[in-house]
Amino acid sequence: MSETATLKTEAEAAVFLNVSTKTLQAWRWRNQGPRYYKLGKGKRGAIRYSQEELKNFLQQSEMNA
């Protein structure tokens, strides 16, 4: 399976992480959150998230009570 087959849109990533798209945008602005790809240049570049990076982000965010 190719890497591009697992790329998720911002909305799909938000659903996967159970957060809003605004939260993802805020994380990107602060250089936080999962790693992402920006396809294209300028403000209109499409943001995509790798399924693997989303999974890794969740694992790294796990806290012990």
Secondary structure by P-SEA (a helix, b strand, c coil): cccccccccaaaaaaaacccaaaaaaaaaaccccbbbbccccccbbbbbbaaaaaaaaaaacccc
